[in-house]
Structure formats: C-alpha cells, structure tokens
Amino acid sequence: EDKVVQSPLSLVVHEGDTVTLNCSYEVTNFRSLLWYKQEKKAPTFLFMLTSSGIEKKSGRLSSILDKKELFSILNITATQTGDSAVYLCAVDNYGQNFVFGPGTRLSVLP
Amino acid sequence: SQTIHQWPATLVQPVGSPLSLECTVEGTSNPNLYWYRQAAGRGLQLLFYSVGIGQISSEVPQNLSASRPQDRQFILSSKKLLLSDSGFYLCAWSVWAGNEQFFGPGTRLTVL
C-alpha cells in the first residue's frame, strides 16, 4: 500500500529559527511530490518536485527531493509567526489522485 | 482566474440525517475534481475523484457517495450520517491528474 510519512508531527520554534520538515514515501509508481501549507482551512500549494537534487525556492522556503532515498525536505529559514501552519506532503503515484502524509504542525513563537 | 466554492462552511447534523455538500469551480473547463476528508490529527484522505461528468471513482468504502451532474459541480452526499462522518471536508480541482490541486475553503461537519 502506498504510504507517505512526515516527521516531526509537531514542532515549536521561535521566530528567526530555521526548520527542516521531512517527508518520506513508499509508492509503487512515483511521478511527483508536492508540499502544501494548511493554515486555518484549505491547503495552499507550495512546491512540486519531480527530479532529484534540484532545489526549488520561494522566498524563505526551499525544498529538495531525493528519489533514490525516497524522501524530500522542506526548509524554512528565518521563521516568522505567519509560518505557523500544518505542512502537508503528498505524492502523485501515477493514479488519479495524491497520497497525503499526516502533516507537520509548525508553531512559531514570537 | 479560477475559483472554487464550497458550501456550507459549517454544518451540524444529527446521526441518521442526510447530507449534501456542494462544490463548484469557476474559470476552467473539464477539471479533475476531488473530495477529501481530514479527520482531527490525520492527513487528508481521498474519498472520491472525478475526471468528467457522471464519472466518479471511490477510494474508500463508506456510507458516502458523490455525483457530478455538471462539468464544474461536484456533490458529496449521504443518506444516513454516522458519528464517524464528522470532520473537515475539502473539495479540490486540478487541470489533470498529476498537476497540483487547488482546494476550496472546506466544510466542517459535526455529527451529533
């Protein structure tokens, strides 16, 4: 059965810290991995990764994929209170849908 | 630009009552549509997806059903709600399978 695991499940940091969120996966057929940020309601799209070793960046956020070791990391530098959210990792397994992980709840304290 | 709507935003229903949640998408044609449920402390669970009018695929057996009567309308229904149906229901769309999905605002359902 296809599976996505995220760690840690919960994380509390102070503003200015750098955090690394982890996502590992086991799927029969891999097409892409996606990161979403979920605040109060709907998740918003952050990154889509398809190739190993190519870092994607957006402001203070960056992400990279390792298809050999079957994982991805999401880095957030100089965290702000507005980064507090649940970060979801999902894998497209060449089906019609994505397999989601349980999410990492990040709390950034002032 | 594309937008996705869900209603109602919140719903409190007694056990055994029927359910109808609606999702509509604007600004795109023939989208892939998805219904997800997020139970407290768990990841998103795919319930149904649709690649076209009248085409519904179910991912998990349950007392819920979905219908797509129009190209940009997706409905989640139940004839008799269970306590375990409580949760946060999200509708999403994508251009095609494998593209990023865009989520609606969600409906929080509480079954008492």
Interface residues (C-beta under 8 A of the other chain):
Chain A: V4 Q6 R31 S32 L34 K41 A42 P43 T44 F45 M48 L88 A90 D92 Y94 G95 Q96 N97 F98 V99 F100 G101 P102 G103
Chain B: N32 Y34 Y36 G41 R42 G43 L44 Q45 L46 Y49 V51 S57 E59 F88 L90 A97 G98 E100 Q101 F102 F103 G104 P105 G106
